[in-house]
Amino acid sequence: MQPSDNPRTHPPRTRKSLSHDLMIQASWQRCNKYGLDQETTPADAIVSQGEVRDLQYHHNFLINTTGSEVLPYYENILANSSCLIMLADQKGQVLNCWGDRRFMAIQKRRCFDDGARWSEKVNGTNAIGTALATGQAVQVQRDEHYLKANRFMIGSAAPIYDTNRELLGVLDVSSDAYLPQAHTLGMVRMMSQSVENRLIISKFGQEEFLLTFNTNVDNLDSQWAGLIAFNENGTIISANRRAEMLLRFELALASVEEVFGIRLFELKNQPEGQPVLVNALGKYKMYAMVKRPENPMALAPDYRDRLPVQTETYAGPTLEQLALGDMRIERCTRMAKAVTGKEMPLLIQGETGTGKKTFARAFHHASQRSAFPMITVNCAVIPEDEIEAELFGYQNPDKGSVGLIRKAHKGTFYIEEPAELPMSAQTRLLRVLEEKKVTCPDTGQNWSVDIRIIAASKTSLKAQVTTGQLREDLYYRISGLNLELPPLRERTDQIALIHHLHRSCKESSQPEYLSEEVLSLLTRPAWPGNTRQLLNVLQIALAMAGDDEIEAWHLPDDVLTEPANRDLSTGMTDKTVITETQTPARISTITETPYLSADQETNPALLQQANQLQHSIADETLKAYTLHKGNISRTAQALGISRNTLYKRLKELGIRS
Ligand SMILES: Nc1ncnc2c1ncn2[C@@H]1O[C@H](COP(=O)(O)OP(=O)(O)OP(=O)(O)O)[C@@H](O)[C@H]1O
């Protein structure tokens, strides 16, 4: 059907229902208010490839969940009818499409590409935009579209709500009108309900109880059954829309015991798959079925209390911010981004200080695991006899920690130098990765763990397999996506990195600018520092420069002269001598200050700044040393330095000879 020639001021009346007509009328009024022109072609609805990728990346979980719920409908019901299923976000931007576009003219197809905007503001009255504007399912007939360009099709759309009932997006089926349209709207509603149910199950099924209920025992497995998630204490923490419709009751934070008139203990111990007849709210006869958490950890709340909850907000660089122009790093970030939504392990290799852990953190925070912790362990610094307990926990959990692996549950487990693990621990780690369980060897008790492993190493793990230091099967388990980070000296984006590091550690009152002279000193090939050392140098220079611009003489002498035996990671030279140590909490005298040239030493302000820096390193070292009761490995780990560096610092502090 051709669009009418003259713009109309009102939508056509249909015989569908009064409320439908009112909905369309209200939408047209909104479009008039937005100043839309019915003759417009919504060309500005198209966005760049980069924006599309970011959008899809952000909504990865919704896209995957929708795909798995929608495709069976498409394959079984819609495959032979020419139609397009679209998933859009809460702003109406298309995230993904399934189906085919043959029903539309070739020149129109771009408007249905990923990233296209179907909000009412851009595309006038249309199923996606109007469902979003009203929060309701809607079918928009051909002539009901506000823009003439869209009047060749019929769209049916239903909103999708997240587990907190926030509008998350919308699902739409569009075709050129030859589908049985009443069915299509029903089907879209059903698909969106399936997606919502799947979101609840994915979010809560692992650790909380799920309860499905319905009026009839035969349709407990339908999308239209009520679905509730409740916690250990019987508090309802999520419910699908259907649950509230069936009970006509707001369920958020209600007690499952009170709602269903059954004791919590009985409900939790109901045999799985066996429906129970309940009298909901004292008036509705319903059949209910309980599914216990997949993860038994949820059954031990006291235990769970000890697991860390991620509260920090991530302030480090994102994957995008890591790519500053070096081709090799850009390739790594691109490949990593492609697998954030997948369960693939990562293996990051590169010299010390190349930014492996920084990369892993950026990756973790870009992944769907970001709400959970990233736990890190460096196998090279933990004594052999302690490593198993550190990783897998103590046999008697009351004695101590649940172990680092369980702490990473649902998050990321970053393991440095896995080849340093004793063979027995390698075997246990392999078993954990294969079975997704941590098992207590004595009692046989086990705990499910869902972790993404990121392994990191300064040397080639493959070579360590050859020398027999690393189990080959463990290597293959952990080497999913292999990334090699280039050392600083080979990076082509050194200047951009220096600016980035400088910005990230300078005070707001300090100048943004770095002079050509400073930049060329820090990038000259003769200076062999790695990224960690570069950061240290900048921190020292900033401390020296105060509120002034960094000048060449603010840089440590070593950057200029490169003496041997300099350990920039500690900020001390071999010449540094701290002669007098007081109690472990305080150092009072530093006789020789590194990094100051002769004329700088005459400047009392600079001397004081340098002293302060030395004091803070010494204080930090001593605090950690005292806290870990003199345990070298643990202190070194807490400070993020090698055991050798720690020994050196302690020697300089006069604590060890
Ligand atoms: N791109 C970056 N942006 C900001 N800081 C960075 C970046 N790359 C590295 N750093 C900083 O450099 C230091 C070393 O980085 P990181 O610990 O990630 O390196 P690593 O390769 O894991 O080191 P190691 O092998 O010695 O454990 C850290 O202080 C980190 O904050």
PDBQT file of the ligand as one rigid body, heavy atoms in Angstrom, charges set to zero:
ROOT
HETATM    1  N1  LIG A 701      48.189   1.798  30.377  1.00  0.00    +0.000 N 
HETATM    2  C1  LIG A 701      48.389   2.100  31.642  1.00  0.00    +0.000 A 
HETATM    3  N2  LIG A 701      47.723   3.097  32.209  1.00  0.00    +0.000 NA
HETATM    4  C2  LIG A 701      47.955   3.415  33.514  1.00  0.00    +0.000 A 
HETATM    5  N3  LIG A 701      48.826   2.784  34.302  1.00  0.00    +0.000 NA
HETATM    6  C3  LIG A 701      49.510   1.781  33.769  1.00  0.00    +0.000 A 
HETATM    7  C4  LIG A 701      49.321   1.370  32.427  1.00  0.00    +0.000 A 
HETATM    8  N4  LIG A 701      50.135   0.340  32.196  1.00  0.00    +0.000 NA
HETATM    9  C5  LIG A 701      50.799   0.100  33.352  1.00  0.00    +0.000 A 
HETATM   10  N5  LIG A 701      50.421   0.991  34.286  1.00  0.00    +0.000 N 
HETATM   11  C6  LIG A 701      50.950   1.110  35.643  1.00  0.00    +0.000 C 
HETATM   12  O1  LIG A 701      52.225   0.528  35.632  1.00  0.00    +0.000 OA
HETATM   13  C7  LIG A 701      52.420  -0.288  36.764  1.00  0.00    +0.000 C 
HETATM   14  C8  LIG A 701      52.749  -1.692  36.316  1.00  0.00    +0.000 C 
HETATM   15  O2  LIG A 701      51.653  -2.244  35.662  1.00  0.00    +0.000 OA
HETATM   16  P1  LIG A 701      51.157  -3.724  35.943  1.00  0.00    +0.000 P 
HETATM   17  O3  LIG A 701      51.265  -4.069  37.389  1.00  0.00    +0.000 OA
HETATM   18  O4  LIG A 701      49.857  -3.858  35.280  1.00  0.00    +0.000 OA
HETATM   19  O5  LIG A 701      52.291  -4.503  35.136  1.00  0.00    +0.000 OA
HETATM   20  P2  LIG A 701      52.584  -6.063  35.102  1.00  0.00    +0.000 P 
HETATM   21  O6  LIG A 701      53.010  -6.390  33.717  1.00  0.00    +0.000 OA
HETATM   22  O7  LIG A 701      51.423  -6.829  35.638  1.00  0.00    +0.000 OA
HETATM   23  O8  LIG A 701      53.813  -6.120  36.090  1.00  0.00    +0.000 OA
HETATM   24  P3  LIG A 701      54.525  -7.406  36.769  1.00  0.00    +0.000 P 
HETATM   25  O9  LIG A 701      54.803  -8.397  35.702  1.00  0.00    +0.000 OA
HETATM   26  O10 LIG A 701      55.771  -6.831  37.340  1.00  0.00    +0.000 OA
HETATM   27  O11 LIG A 701      53.577  -7.903  37.814  1.00  0.00    +0.000 OA
HETATM   28  C9  LIG A 701      51.174  -0.194  37.609  1.00  0.00    +0.000 C 
HETATM   29  O12 LIG A 701      51.391   0.763  38.602  1.00  0.00    +0.000 OA
HETATM   30  C10 LIG A 701      50.127   0.318  36.651  1.00  0.00    +0.000 C 
HETATM   31  O13 LIG A 701      49.206   1.119  37.321  1.00  0.00    +0.000 OA
ENDROOT
TORSDOF 0
